[in-house]
Amino acid sequence: MPSSVDVTAIVPTLDEEEGIGLVIDELRANGVDKIVVVDGGSRDRTREIASSKGARVVMQEGRGKALAVKTGLRFVETPWVLVIDGDHTYDASYLGAMLSAAEGYDEVIGARLIGRENIPLLNRFGNWVITKTFNILFGTRLSDVCSGMYLVRADVLREVWFEGRSFSIEVEVAAHVASTSRRITEVPVRYRKRKGKPKLGMRHGLQIMLDAVRLAWRYNPTVVVFALGSVPLLPGVPILLWVFYEYVFRRVEHFVWAIISLQLVSVGFVSMLLAIVSLYLKRMEYRLTERIEKAVRQRPK
């Protein structure tokens, strides 16, 4: 089991003077001495406070949280990386639980299951939609894919392309792990009311959703193609129900609409079935790969 000495914390910041000092103190109290604060151009005292607390402060290359994590990764020499927001919303005391769960996994997500009332209602709903969509596309059973606190192996994080925009980095890292090793899990953590002004809006939520679909296209394009092919079900089913109602209750026949609706439903239904089959084939591939890797590891040398 890894320990806190095996961890470097990457803390992306942008105008977080109210929370960054508390985050650094909490990380040190939980045994993390290697702390890299990646600042995106704060106009307040964020950098000064972080530096006074003994953290390594670097200016990020480019803009957005994804590039902040990529910049911080250059200064990591430990086998594990803890990414945590600098607004003091995530409780670093849960690092011990995450380390305990890390054995045999490549990523441990700190799922915000305690203190969910501190997440704005709109953000909570958006996170639920994004997580459900992610679970469908990648065959996982996560409860909070957008969490800003996660523990990941440094070598695995270096494999990520960092193509996600802004706050999509959490989804991109999870998508990479879910599509390669499948060794991803989560532990419940406490979420607190943020210090300072919120930065995540509806626009960011929509962007994260689009990035999740884009990542699914990269790692499992067949599912996306067949999922799009099932779209004709949306107009086909209502039209077919209307034709049925007209014929049964009003004795009005709509032959042309009946043929059109049957065609739409047939194409959409077959595509939906193929999408489901593709998901199961992908999961079977993951299981077989995992068993092969396990057999190789257990093979006597």
Secondary structure, DSSP 8 states (H G I E B T S, - for coil): ---GGGEEEEEEESS-TTTHHHHHHHHHHTT--EEEEEES--SSSHHHHHHHTT-EEEE-SSSSHHHHHHHHHTT--SSEEEEE-TTS-B-GGGHHHHHHH-TT-SEEEEEEEESGGGS-HHHHHHHHHHHHHHHHHHT---S-TT-SEEEEEHHHHTT----S-GGGHHHHHHHHHHHTT--EEEEEEEB---SS-----HHHHHHHHHHHHHHHHHH-HHHHHHHHHTTTHHHHHHHHHHHHHHHHHH----HHHHHHHHHHHHHHHHHHHHHHHHHHHHHHHHHHHHHHHHHHHHS--
